[in-house]
Amino acid sequence: MATTATTSDQIQAEMRQVRTELRADVREIVAGARVMTDWRHYVRQYPWLAIGASAALGYFLVPTKPVVIKPSSHDLIELAKAHKLFVDPSPKPQQQQGLMGSLTGMVMGAVLQTAMAVASHQLDQFLKGLAERPPRPRPGESP
């Protein structure tokens, strides 16, 4: 009977040790996940790669200038004779953005940037709360 009590005490001690180690492991995983999802970490670790990636992204996002072809009058006459010249009599005027449109764009950009900052802060606080909260005991486990 003493062996059974010793064995159950050993099992309980081992379970306490496992729960303690599990909490530490979960904290390490949460800290590692927080570092992996933080873009600032990558910029600090790989600054030249970050500069290159941002330059490449800027290159692909900025549209290229349209190519304007100015044919000579002789070329225009030849195209007209071959019936390959098409002239649109009513070109659509380009809409220019006025002062109000520019101001609205600036305000909307600032609002969006603020909303993203608030959402990022809230997510960070939520993740910190998860990392600091002790795990709930499962049914049938002793705390």
C-alpha positions as CSV (number, residue, x, y, z in Angstrom):
1,M,0.0,0.0,0.0
2,A,2.9,2.3,0.7
3,T,4.2,1.7,-2.8
4,T,0.9,2.8,-4.3
5,A,0.9,6.0,-2.2
6,T,4.5,6.7,-3.2
7,T,3.7,6.1,-6.8
8,S,0.7,8.4,-6.8
9,D,2.7,11.1,-5.0
10,Q,5.4,10.7,-7.6
11,I,2.9,10.9,-10.5
12,Q,1.3,14.1,-8.9
13,A,4.8,15.7,-8.5
14,E,5.6,14.8,-12.1
15,M,2.3,16.3,-13.3
16,R,3.1,19.5,-11.3
17,Q,6.5,19.7,-12.9
18,V,5.0,19.1,-16.4
19,R,2.4,21.9,-15.9
20,T,5.2,24.3,-14.7
21,E,7.3,23.5,-17.7
22,L,4.3,23.8,-20.0
23,R,3.5,27.3,-18.8
24,A,7.1,28.3,-19.5
25,D,7.0,26.7,-22.9
26,V,3.8,28.5,-23.8
27,R,5.3,31.8,-22.7
28,E,8.3,31.1,-24.9
29,I,6.1,30.3,-27.9
30,V,4.0,33.4,-27.4
31,A,7.2,35.6,-27.1
32,G,8.6,33.9,-30.3
33,A,5.3,34.5,-32.2
34,R,5.3,38.1,-31.1
35,V,8.8,38.6,-32.4
36,M,8.1,36.8,-35.7
37,T,5.0,39.0,-36.4
38,D,6.8,42.2,-35.6
39,W,8.0,43.9,-38.8
40,R,10.3,46.1,-36.8
41,H,12.3,43.1,-35.7
42,Y,13.1,42.2,-39.4
43,V,14.0,45.8,-40.2
44,R,16.5,45.9,-37.3
45,Q,17.9,42.5,-38.1
46,Y,18.1,42.9,-41.9
47,P,18.2,46.7,-42.7
48,W,19.7,46.3,-46.2
49,L,17.2,43.7,-47.2
50,A,14.4,45.9,-45.9
51,I,15.7,48.9,-47.9
52,G,15.9,46.7,-51.0
53,A,12.4,45.3,-50.5
54,S,10.9,48.7,-50.0
55,A,12.7,50.1,-53.1
56,A,11.5,47.1,-55.2
57,L,7.9,47.6,-53.9
58,G,8.0,51.3,-54.6
59,Y,9.3,50.6,-58.1
60,F,6.4,48.2,-58.9
61,L,3.8,50.4,-57.3
62,V,4.6,53.7,-59.0
63,P,3.1,53.7,-62.5
64,T,5.3,54.4,-65.5
65,K,4.9,57.4,-67.6
66,P,2.9,56.9,-70.7
67,V,4.8,56.9,-74.0
68,V,3.8,59.7,-76.3
69,I,4.3,59.1,-80.0
70,K,4.5,62.2,-82.1
71,P,4.2,61.1,-85.7
72,S,5.2,63.5,-88.5
73,S,2.6,65.0,-90.9
74,H,3.9,62.7,-93.7
75,D,3.2,59.6,-91.5
76,L,-0.3,60.9,-90.7
77,I,-1.1,61.4,-94.4
78,E,0.0,57.9,-95.2
79,L,-2.1,56.4,-92.4
80,A,-5.1,58.4,-93.5
81,K,-4.7,57.2,-97.1
82,A,-4.5,53.6,-95.9
83,H,-7.6,54.1,-93.7
84,K,-5.6,53.1,-90.6
85,L,-6.0,56.4,-88.9
86,F,-8.7,56.8,-86.3
87,V,-9.5,60.2,-84.7
88,D,-11.8,60.3,-81.8
89,P,-13.8,63.6,-82.3
90,S,-14.7,63.9,-78.6
91,P,-11.9,63.0,-76.3
92,K,-12.9,62.6,-72.7
93,P,-11.5,65.3,-70.5
94,Q,-9.4,64.2,-67.5
95,Q,-10.9,65.0,-64.2
96,Q,-8.6,67.1,-62.0
97,Q,-8.8,66.7,-58.3
98,G,-9.8,70.0,-56.6
99,L,-8.8,71.4,-53.3
100,M,-11.6,69.6,-51.5
101,G,-10.7,66.3,-53.1
102,S,-7.1,66.7,-52.0
103,L,-8.1,67.6,-48.4
104,T,-10.5,64.7,-48.3
105,G,-7.8,62.3,-49.4
106,M,-5.3,63.6,-46.8
107,V,-7.9,63.4,-44.0
108,M,-8.9,59.9,-45.0
109,G,-5.3,58.8,-45.0
110,A,-4.8,60.2,-41.5
111,V,-7.9,58.5,-40.3
112,L,-6.9,55.2,-41.8
113,Q,-3.4,55.5,-40.3
114,T,-4.8,56.2,-36.8
115,A,-7.3,53.3,-37.1
116,M,-4.4,51.0,-38.0
117,A,-2.4,52.2,-35.0
118,V,-5.3,51.7,-32.6
119,A,-6.0,48.3,-34.0
120,S,-2.3,47.3,-33.7
121,H,-2.2,48.6,-30.1
122,Q,-5.4,46.7,-29.2
123,L,-4.1,43.5,-30.7
124,D,-0.8,43.9,-28.8
125,Q,-2.6,44.4,-25.5
126,F,-4.8,41.3,-26.2
127,L,-1.7,39.1,-26.9
128,K,0.0,40.4,-23.8
129,G,-3.1,39.5,-21.8
130,L,-3.0,36.0,-23.2
131,A,0.6,35.6,-22.4
132,E,0.3,36.8,-18.8
133,R,-2.9,34.9,-17.9
134,P,-2.3,31.6,-16.1
135,P,-3.8,28.6,-18.0
136,R,-7.1,27.3,-16.7
137,P,-7.0,23.9,-15.1
138,R,-8.6,21.2,-17.1
139,P,-11.6,19.2,-15.6
140,G,-10.3,16.5,-13.4
141,E,-6.9,18.2,-12.8
142,S,-5.9,19.6,-9.4
143,P,-4.6,23.2,-9.5
